[in-house]
Amino acid sequence: MTSHMRREIGEQPAAVAATLAEVAGPAAALAAAVRARELDRVVLVARGTSDHVAIYARYLLEARCALSASLAAPSLYTTYRPPVDLSRALVLGVSQSGETPEIVAALDFAAGRGALTAALTNEAGSPLANAVGHALVTAAGAERSVAATKTFTTALAAIGELTRELGASDLAAGLQALPGALAAAEALPGELVESSARALLDSDAAVCIARGYAYAIALEAALKLKEVAGLWAEGFSAADLRHGPRAAALGLPALVFHAGGPLAGDVDGLEQELAAAGSPIVSIGPARALQAAEGLSEELAPIALIVPAQLVAERLAVLRGRDPDRPPGLTKVTRTH
């Protein structure tokens, strides 16, 4: 029987296309507000998978829009309430459900400190969407699996559209190519996904590796392996893994994400070093074992690179006798405070 997670992975091309159309107007309005107030900072507030969306946004907005970008620990705003001046900041809360109380509370605090507040969510009528002046609402539709798939990629696409509106006009063609790139990644032959999942089957742990814009994808892939398949996995920048963690990673299976760009050589080199040390390698990217993101720029490639990892996590869960849709101890909405 096909899992909800597997079906929702297949719904991502249409969901991303619908999201790009849906958020175009709100993203333009938010970008106009940023320019009108001459803001020079963006602070991102999120948890879980949404935190990985925020990390991607940090890279994209700072590198392409000249906004100093940072991630706020939600409890810093909700509990410690520092006397910071946020009058020159856009504070963007990210939550698929829009129901996490601490994200809503953090945005309320930021507004009180002078920030322009905005939300990125999949639920138009959610508390988060209602708490801010600008809401970017994705068009993923209902997601029945506990693990986020289409709500993740649609949120990344919305960040791409906001980045385009804030000045990175060269992303337009790549954004329009995203649905096709996602469809190609989702259509990977089942035997390739199966063999990649089996490379992880007998291991107690794995590492997920990327750099630059794709770093957030390594983190998200590791989360999916943990929550869906019950495999302990950690996401690393290739640069960080070369420090202390390298000693523990030698011999472990590695998912390696290739987005191209000026850091491609470092990722290639680390993949070769790990393979030489006996690590089973699941290589993801253009012209790789699990081919994805062909023709996409380094900035947008991560949105397609996550799809093979989602497929592998879902398949590994099945091979391990787990229900991909209902990981033990987890619920769809996590209400942290």
C-alpha positions in Angstrom: 0.0 0.0 0.0 1.3 3.4 -1.0 1.9 5.7 2.0 0.5 9.2 2.3 4.1 10.4 2.5 4.9 8.8 -0.9 1.8 10.3 -2.5 2.6 13.7 -1.1 6.2 13.6 -2.4 4.6 13.1 -5.8 2.3 16.1 -5.3 5.2 18.5 -4.9 5.5 19.7 -8.5 1.9 20.8 -8.7 2.0 22.3 -5.2 5.1 24.3 -6.0 3.6 25.6 -9.2 0.4 26.7 -7.3 2.5 28.3 -4.5 4.5 30.4 -6.9 1.3 31.8 -8.4 -0.3 32.2 -5.0 2.5 34.1 -3.2 3.5 36.4 -6.1 1.3 39.2 -5.0 1.9 39.0 -1.3 5.7 38.7 -1.8 5.6 41.8 -4.0 3.7 43.7 -1.3 6.1 42.5 1.4 9.1 43.5 -0.7 7.6 46.9 -1.2 7.1 47.3 2.5 10.8 46.4 3.2 11.9 49.0 0.6 9.6 51.7 1.9 11.0 51.3 5.5 14.5 51.0 4.2 15.1 47.8 6.3 18.5 46.3 6.2 18.0 43.2 8.4 15.9 40.1 8.4 15.4 37.9 11.5 13.9 34.4 11.0 12.0 32.5 13.7 11.1 28.8 13.3 11.3 25.3 14.7 11.9 21.8 13.2 11.5 21.5 9.4 10.5 25.2 9.3 13.9 26.0 10.9 15.5 24.4 7.8 13.4 26.7 5.6 14.7 29.6 7.7 18.3 28.5 7.2 17.8 28.4 3.5 16.2 31.8 3.6 19.1 33.1 5.6 21.6 32.1 2.9 19.4 33.3 0.0 18.2 36.6 1.4 21.7 37.7 2.7 23.6 36.5 -0.4 21.2 37.9 -3.0 19.3 40.7 -1.3 22.0 42.5 0.8 20.0 42.0 3.9 21.9 41.0 7.1 20.1 37.8 8.0 20.0 35.8 11.3 18.0 33.2 13.1 16.4 34.0 16.4 16.0 31.3 19.1 12.2 31.6 19.7 12.7 31.4 23.5 15.0 34.4 23.3 12.0 36.5 22.3 9.3 34.7 24.3 11.1 34.1 27.6 14.1 36.3 27.9 12.6 39.3 26.0 15.8 41.3 25.3 15.5 45.1 24.9 16.6 44.9 21.3 15.7 47.5 18.7 14.1 45.8 15.7 12.9 48.9 13.9 15.2 48.2 11.0 14.3 44.5 10.8 11.9 42.3 8.9 11.0 39.5 11.3 9.7 36.5 9.4 8.0 33.6 11.3 8.0 30.2 9.6 5.5 27.5 10.6 3.7 25.0 8.3 0.7 24.8 10.5 0.9 28.4 11.8 -0.1 27.0 15.2 3.1 26.8 17.2 2.5 29.1 20.2 6.0 30.3 20.6 6.4 31.4 17.0 3.3 33.5 17.3 4.5 34.9 20.6 7.9 35.7 19.1 6.3 37.7 16.3 4.1 39.6 18.8 7.3 40.5 20.7 9.1 41.6 17.5 6.2 43.8 16.5 6.4 45.5 19.9 10.1 46.1 19.4 9.4 47.9 16.1 9.8 45.2 13.5 8.0 44.7 10.3 6.5 41.2 10.8 5.5 38.6 8.3 4.6 34.9 8.2 5.3 32.0 5.9 2.8 29.3 6.5 0.5 26.7 4.8 -2.6 27.8 6.7 -4.2 31.1 5.7 -6.5 31.3 8.8 -3.8 30.2 11.3 -2.9 32.2 14.4 0.5 33.1 12.9 -1.0 34.4 9.7 -3.5 36.5 11.6 -0.8 37.9 13.9 1.3 39.7 11.2 1.0 42.4 8.7 2.1 40.3 5.7 1.4 36.6 5.2 3.0 34.4 2.5 0.6 31.4 2.4 1.8 28.4 0.4 -0.5 26.2 -1.6 0.6 22.7 -0.5 -2.9 21.7 0.5 -3.6 19.2 3.3 -0.6 17.1 4.3 -1.7 13.8 5.9 1.7 12.3 6.7 3.3 13.6 9.9 6.6 14.2 8.1 6.6 17.4 6.1 7.4 17.0 2.4 5.3 19.3 0.2 4.9 21.9 2.9 8.7 22.1 3.0 9.4 22.5 -0.7 6.5 25.0 -1.2 8.0 27.1 1.6 11.4 27.1 0.0 9.8 28.1 -3.3 8.0 31.0 -1.5 11.4 32.2 -0.2 12.7 32.0 -3.7 9.8 34.2 -4.9 10.4 36.7 -2.1 14.1 36.9 -2.9 13.2 37.6 -6.6 10.9 40.4 -5.5 13.6 41.8 -3.3 16.0 42.3 -6.2 17.2 38.9 -7.5 15.3 39.1 -10.8 17.6 36.6 -12.4 15.9 33.8 -10.4 12.7 34.2 -12.4 13.4 31.6 -15.1 14.7 29.1 -12.5 11.6 29.5 -10.4 9.4 28.7 -13.4 11.5 25.6 -14.0 11.1 24.3 -10.5 7.9 22.2 -11.0 9.6 20.3 -13.9 12.8 19.8 -11.9 10.8 18.4 -8.9 8.8 16.1 -11.3 12.1 14.7 -12.7 13.5 14.1 -9.2 10.3 12.4 -8.1 10.3 10.1 -11.1 13.6 8.5 -10.2 13.6 4.7 -10.9 12.3 2.8 -8.0 15.3 0.4 -8.1 17.7 3.3 -7.6 15.8 4.5 -4.5 15.6 1.0 -3.2 19.3 0.4 -3.5 20.1 3.7 -1.8 17.8 2.9 1.1 19.4 -0.6 1.4 22.8 1.1 1.7 21.5 2.6 5.0 19.5 -0.4 6.2 22.1 -2.1 8.4 23.6 1.1 9.8 23.0 2.6 13.2 23.7 6.2 12.0 24.4 8.3 8.9 25.6 11.7 7.9 24.1 14.1 5.4 26.5 16.6 3.7 26.2 19.8 1.7 27.5 23.3 1.6 26.2 26.8 0.9 22.6 27.2 -0.2 22.1 23.4 0.1 23.3 23.2 3.8 19.7 23.4 4.9 18.9 20.3 2.7 21.5 18.2 4.6 19.8 19.2 7.8 16.3 18.4 6.5 17.4 15.1 5.0 18.9 14.1 8.4 15.7 15.0 10.1 13.6 12.9 7.7 15.8 9.8 8.3 15.4 10.3 12.0 11.7 10.9 12.2 10.5 8.6 9.4 13.0 5.7 9.3 14.3 5.9 12.9 17.9 6.1 11.7 20.0 8.5 13.7 21.4 11.0 11.2 23.2 14.3 11.4 23.4 17.1 8.8 26.7 18.8 8.3 28.3 21.5 6.2 31.2 19.7 4.4 33.5 22.3 6.1 32.3 21.5 9.6 32.5 17.8 9.0 36.2 18.2 8.3 36.7 19.2 11.8 36.0 16.9 14.8 33.0 15.0 13.4 35.0 13.6 10.6 36.6 11.1 13.0 33.2 9.6 13.8 31.8 9.8 10.3 34.4 7.6 8.6 32.7 4.4 7.5 29.2 5.7 8.1 26.8 5.9 5.1 26.7 9.4 3.7 24.0 11.3 1.7 25.9 13.9 -0.2 24.1 16.8 -1.9 25.6 18.6 -4.9 24.2 22.0 -5.8 27.2 23.3 -7.9 28.6 26.7 -7.4 32.0 27.8 -6.0 31.9 25.3 -3.2 31.3 22.2 -5.4 34.9 21.1 -5.3 34.9 20.9 -1.5 31.8 18.7 -1.5 33.2 16.5 -4.3 36.4 16.1 -2.4 34.8 15.1 0.9 32.6 12.6 -0.9 35.7 11.0 -2.4 37.5 10.9 1.0 34.6 9.3 2.7 34.2 6.7 0.0 37.9 5.9 0.2 37.4 5.3 4.0 34.7 2.8 3.3 31.5 4.9 3.7 28.6 3.8 1.5 27.7 7.0 -0.5 24.3 8.1 -1.7 25.2 10.9 -4.1 22.4 13.3 -5.1 22.5 16.0 -7.7 23.0 16.6 -11.5 24.6 13.6 -13.1 24.8 11.8 -9.8 23.5 8.3 -8.8 20.3 9.9 -7.7 19.9 12.6 -10.3 18.2 15.8 -9.4 18.2 19.6 -10.0 19.6 19.3 -13.5 19.7 22.8 -15.0 18.9 24.7 -11.8 21.1 27.4 -10.4 23.0 26.8 -7.1 20.4 29.0 -5.4 17.4 27.0 -6.4 18.9 23.5 -6.8 18.3 22.7 -3.1 14.5 22.7 -3.6 14.8 19.7 -6.0 17.7 18.0 -4.2 15.6 17.2 -1.1 13.2 15.0 -3.2 15.5 12.0 -3.6 16.2 12.1 0.1 12.5 12.1 0.9 12.1 9.1 -1.3 15.0 7.3 0.4 13.7 8.0 3.9 10.2 6.8 3.0 11.5 3.6 1.4 13.9 3.0 4.3 11.1 3.3 6.8 9.2 0.6 4.9 12.2 -1.7 4.8 12.6 -1.2 8.5 8.9 -2.2 9.1 7.9 1.3 10.2 4.8 3.3 9.1 6.2 6.4 7.2 3.1 8.3 8.0 3.0 7.8 11.7 6.4 8.0 13.4 6.2 7.0 17.0 6.0 9.8 19.5 5.3 12.5 16.9 2.2 14.4 15.9 1.6 16.7 13.0 1.4 19.9 15.0 4.1 20.3 17.8 2.9 23.0 20.3 6.2 24.2 21.9 6.1 27.3 24.1 
